[in-house]
Amino acid sequence: MPTIVWLISHAANAAQRSGTFPQAPVADDEAEEALDARALAALAAWRERWHARLAGGERNGEAQHAVTSPAAIARASAHAAGFAGATPVGALADTAFGAWQGKRLADLAHEAPDALAAWTRDPAFRPPGGGESFDDVRERVSAWLDAIPSSATDMVAFTHASVMRAAILRALGAPSPGFRSIEIAPLSVVALRRAQHGWLWLAAMG
């Protein structure tokens, strides 16, 4: 049976709701983010719908493997969703936003409108101060996917919208500018299946 990777976008937090770029994860920080009531309610509903299906799958007697982005919000989401033992994986990290970390989109729209517009249109654009472009994210996500053997245990991965867009485009073999046409809501689920020629994007049911 070919490997299936289930990608889940983390729960929304206050920074995301206010349109603020996330801070970079602190090295060796094992603390999870304190989830607010809205996030906890959303995760409780998600867990009721999805947990039994994703945690219960087995291949050759092995339970599905759970991984997560190193970000505190992703680790907290995985824990609250019932995957407390998820292993952090660097390739699943959110985009590095460089000097934009912790800044609000609304403020950047006034301070650097041309740069912000380029970031929304150009997959090769890198935020100043050492940020990553979408192409950079796609490269590391593609390398991670391609390193997963077809015989590997099925996987549940809590990550970020940018990572999931990159994974979808990798499966489709579509050009990077297509990232503008993919919307990923908090706690969305995307399923990819390993195939002989690469990856297939599966419709997530029920």
C-alpha positions in Angstrom: 0.0 0.0 0.0 1.5 3.4 -1.0 2.2 5.8 1.8 -0.3 8.6 2.6 0.7 11.9 4.2 -2.1 13.8 5.8 -1.2 17.5 6.1 -3.1 19.6 8.6 -2.9 23.4 9.0 -2.5 24.5 12.6 -5.3 26.3 14.5 -5.7 30.0 14.2 -4.1 32.1 17.0 -4.4 35.8 17.9 -1.5 36.8 15.7 -2.9 35.1 12.6 -6.4 36.6 13.2 -4.8 40.1 13.4 -2.8 39.6 10.2 0.6 39.6 12.0 3.5 37.7 10.6 4.7 35.0 13.0 7.8 35.2 15.0 10.6 32.7 14.3 10.6 29.6 16.5 13.1 29.8 19.3 15.9 27.3 19.0 15.5 24.3 21.4 12.2 25.7 22.7 9.9 22.9 23.7 7.1 25.0 25.0 3.8 24.9 23.2 1.7 28.0 22.6 -1.2 28.6 25.0 -4.3 28.1 22.8 -7.2 30.5 23.3 -10.8 29.5 23.7 -11.6 29.9 20.0 -8.7 27.7 19.0 -9.5 25.0 21.6 -13.1 24.9 20.4 -12.1 24.6 16.8 -9.6 21.8 17.7 -12.2 19.9 19.7 -14.5 19.9 16.7 -11.7 18.9 14.4 -10.7 16.1 16.8 -14.2 14.7 16.9 -14.3 14.6 13.1 -10.8 13.5 12.2 -8.8 12.0 15.1 -10.2 8.4 15.0 -9.7 8.3 11.2 -6.2 9.6 11.2 -4.9 8.0 14.4 -6.5 4.7 13.8 -5.0 3.9 10.5 -2.3 1.2 10.5 0.1 -0.4 7.9 1.6 -3.8 8.6 0.6 -3.4 12.3 2.3 0.1 12.6 0.3 3.1 13.7 0.5 6.2 11.7 3.5 8.4 12.4 2.8 12.0 13.6 5.1 14.9 12.9 4.8 18.7 13.3 6.3 22.0 12.4 8.8 23.3 15.1 6.4 26.3 15.6 4.8 26.4 19.1 1.3 26.9 17.6 1.7 23.8 15.4 2.9 21.7 18.3 0.1 22.9 20.5 -2.4 22.1 17.7 -1.0 18.6 17.3 -1.2 18.0 21.0 -4.8 19.3 21.4 -5.9 17.3 18.3 -4.7 14.1 20.0 -1.2 13.7 18.6 0.8 14.6 21.7 3.8 12.6 20.6 4.3 14.3 17.3 7.9 14.8 16.3 9.1 18.3 15.2 10.5 18.3 11.6 12.4 21.3 10.3 11.1 20.9 6.7 7.6 21.5 7.9 8.4 25.0 9.3 6.5 28.1 8.3 8.1 30.5 5.8 10.9 32.5 7.3 9.8 36.1 7.1 13.0 37.8 7.9 12.6 41.5 9.0 8.8 41.1 8.6 8.6 38.7 11.6 6.1 40.0 14.2 4.9 42.9 11.9 1.3 43.5 10.9 0.3 43.2 7.2 -1.6 46.5 7.6 1.5 48.3 8.8 3.6 46.9 6.0 1.0 48.0 3.5 1.9 51.5 4.5 5.6 51.1 5.1 6.6 48.9 2.1 3.6 48.6 -0.2 5.7 47.6 -3.3 7.5 44.8 -1.4 4.3 43.5 0.1 2.7 43.5 -3.3 5.6 41.6 -4.8 5.4 39.0 -2.0 1.8 38.3 -2.9 2.5 37.9 -6.6 6.1 36.6 -7.1 7.0 33.2 -5.8 10.7 34.1 -6.0 10.4 37.2 -3.8 12.2 37.0 -0.5 11.2 39.3 2.4 14.1 41.5 3.5 16.4 40.4 6.3 16.9 36.8 5.3 13.3 35.8 4.5 12.3 32.9 2.4 10.5 33.0 -0.9 7.7 30.6 -1.8 10.1 28.9 -4.1 12.5 28.3 -1.2 9.6 26.8 0.8 8.6 24.6 -2.1 12.1 23.4 -2.6 12.5 22.2 1.0 9.0 20.7 1.2 9.5 18.9 -2.1 12.8 17.5 -0.9 11.1 16.2 2.3 8.3 14.6 0.4 10.6 13.0 -2.1 12.7 11.5 0.7 9.7 9.5 2.0 9.8 6.0 0.7 6.6 4.4 -0.7 6.7 1.7 1.9 6.9 4.2 4.8 4.3 4.3 7.6 1.4 6.7 6.8 2.0 10.1 8.3 0.0 12.9 10.0 1.8 16.3 9.8 0.7 19.5 11.5 2.1 22.4 9.6 1.4 25.7 7.9 -0.6 27.0 4.9 2.6 27.8 2.9 3.9 24.3 3.4 0.6 22.8 2.3 0.5 25.0 -0.8 4.0 23.9 -1.7 3.0 20.2 -1.2 -0.1 20.5 -3.4 1.8 22.2 -6.3 4.5 19.5 -6.0 1.9 16.8 -6.3 0.3 18.5 -9.3 3.6 19.4 -11.0 2.2 22.9 -11.3 4.2 26.1 -11.6 4.9 28.0 -8.4 2.8 31.1 -9.3 -0.2 28.8 -8.7 0.3 29.4 -4.9 -1.9 32.5 -5.3 -4.9 30.3 -6.2 -4.7 28.0 -3.2 -6.4 29.0 0.0 -5.8 27.0 3.2 -8.0 27.7 6.2 -6.9 26.8 9.8 -7.3 23.1 10.5 -7.7 22.2 6.8 -6.7 18.7 5.8 -4.8 17.8 2.6 -4.0 14.2 1.7 -1.1 13.1 -0.6 -0.4 9.5 -1.7 3.0 8.3 -2.8 2.8 7.0 -6.4 5.3 5.5 -8.8 5.8 8.8 -10.6 5.7 11.0 -7.4 2.8 12.2 -5.4 -1.0 12.3 -5.9 -3.3 14.9 -4.3 -6.3 13.1 -2.8 -9.6 14.6 -2.0 -10.0 14.5 1.8 -13.4 12.9 2.5 -15.7 13.4 5.5 
